[in-house]
Amino acid sequence: FADQTLVHASRLLATIYTDYINYFRQAEVKWYTLAGLLATSANRVYRAEFEQLIAEIPAELLAAEWPYLKLHGDLWTENLLLEKDSQQLYYIDWDESGEYLFFYDFFKLMWNELDVHQNYSYYENYLAGRFDAQLAAVFDLFQLEFQPAAKKAYFYLFFLNFLLDETGSMSYEVRRFEWKDFREKVLCNVFEEVDHDC
């Protein structure tokens, strides 16, 4: 297998994008609201800890119905294997697999790379609009309209889904540590111009 650090990011993302588009076209879809998840998740008892995140998400996005699908749940370069000869991409380590927001895995890749590898490039390229066309096509599969102005809100929705998720094996205690990192590195990081009372 090829060393993932040597695989050009754009080629890796293009392969993931194609794989997911093909999967989305035939996967079973359920529709939920994040507001509903907030009301039913066992992790709602910790809501006070991440109220700051909820406050950053427009109410209409919390109330909107979103497609949920069976996804990997922990997508990042450490869980990808690229066969040298065939260039076939393999997705490994499915411990966190479960029902998630349709864009969850895309943002989990950005977040894991940022948090663990200190690689902000995926997230910064996302904010700069370099993935807008691809994400618009993904949204369109579910008859949804991608709103470029809502990019940060979409990313916050992903992380709220992560905090409320009960389908994977990760405990809330571990999620709490990631929330601390997310707050420092994304919600309050030096690239943000808005004061989030950090």
N, C-alpha and C positions, 0 to 999 in steps of 0.2 A: 504494500500500500504506500501511497505517496505521503510525504510529510505535509500535514495541513498548513504549516507555516509557509510552505513554498507554493501553495495554490493561490493563484491570483484571486482576490476578493470578488471582483466583478464576475469571474467565471463561476465561482462557487455560488454566489447569489443567483446567477442566471439559472444554474442547474436546480437549486432549491425551488426557485420560483416556478419553473416548468413542472417539477415533480408535484408541487402543491396544487397548481392549477389543474393538473390532470386528476389528482385525488379529489379536489373539491367538486369536480363535475360529476362524480359518481358516489360521493359519500352521503350517508344519512345525516340530515340536518335537523336540529331542534332550535327553537327560538325562545330566548329568555331575555329578561331585562336585568341590568346590574342592580337596580333598585330591589328587584325580587330576590336576587342573590344576597344582597345586604340584609334582607329581612329573614332569610331562611338559613344561611350558613351558620354552622356552629361557631365560626370565628367572629361572628358579629359581636360577641361579648367583649372583643378587644377593640371595638370600633373607636373608642376614645383615643386609642394610640395612633390611628391613621386618619383621624377626622380631617387633618390638614390636607391629605391627598384628596379626600372626597370633596372638599371645598373648592378644589381646583378644577373639578369636572362639571361642565354645564349640566344643569338639571335635566335638560331635554335629552342629553346623551345617556344619563343614568336611567331615564324612563323609557328610552327607546328599546324596541325589541331587536336583538342581535342574533345572528346565526351562531350556533355552537356545534362543534364537531369533535369527534375523537381525534386528538392530536398527540404529538410526541410529548410535549410538556416541558422538555428540557433541551431545546435545540441550541447547539453552539458548536464551535469547531472541534471541541474535545469529543463530541458524540457523532462525528462524521468520519467516515473512512472512504478514501478515494482510491480505487484500484488503478495502479499505474498503467497497465496495458489498455484496459477497456475504457478507463475514465468513468466507470460506473461509481456512483455515489451511494454509500450504504449508511443508513441511520441506525445507530446503536444506542444501548442503554435506555430502555423504555420504562424505567421504574416510575416516572412521573406521568405516564400516559393517562389521559382522561379527557373529559369533555371540557373544551375551552372555547373562548371567543375565537372566531375564525382567523383573526390576525395574530393570535397569541404567539405562535411559534416564531413568526417573523420578528416580533419585538423581544421575545425571550433571547433570540440570538443576539440582537443588538445589546440587550441588557447584560447578558452573561459576558460578552466580549468586553464591554465597558467595565463591569464590576470586577471580574477576575483577571483579565489580561490588561486592564487599563487602556484598552483600545477604544477610543471615542469615535473612530472614523465612521463606523456604521451609523451611529446615532447622529453625528453631525451631518453626514450625507443625507440622512432621512430628513432632518430639520431643514436642510438647504433645498429640499425638493427633488433630489436626484432619484428618488424612488417613486415619485408621484404617479407617473404613468403606469407603472406595474401595479401599484396599490389601487389605482382607479379601476384597472381591469379586474382585480380580485373583488373589489366591492361590487362591480357591475355583475359579476357572476351571481350575486345574491340580490340583484335588483336594488342595490344601495348606491348612493352617490358619495364618492370620496370628497371630503371637504379639506383642501390644503390648509386652510386657516385653523383647522381643528387638530393638526398633527400632534401637538403636545397633549391635548385632551385624549386622543386615541392611545397615546403611550401611557397616560395615567390610567385609562380604563384597563389596559392590559395588566398593569401592576395591581390594580384593585382586584381584578380577577385572580391574580396570583395569591394575594393575601387571603382571599375568601375561599379559595379552592380546597376541597376535601377529597378529591378523587385520587390525588397522588399520594406518595408515601411520606412526604416531607411534613414534619410537625410545625405547628405555628411558632414554636420557639425558634426554629431555624428561619422561618419566614420573617420573624421579628428582626433578626440580625440583618436580613437583606433589606427590610424596610428602612432601617437606620442608614444603610449604605445608599439606598435609593434617594432618601431625603437629602443626604449630603452631596451626592454626586450628580443627581438629576434635578430634583426640585429646587435645590439651593446652590447649585454649582456655579462656578465662576463664569460660565458661558451664558448664564441667564441674566437678563437685564431687569427682570421684574423682581421686586422684593416679595418673598413668600413668608415673611416673618420668621426667617431662619436664624 
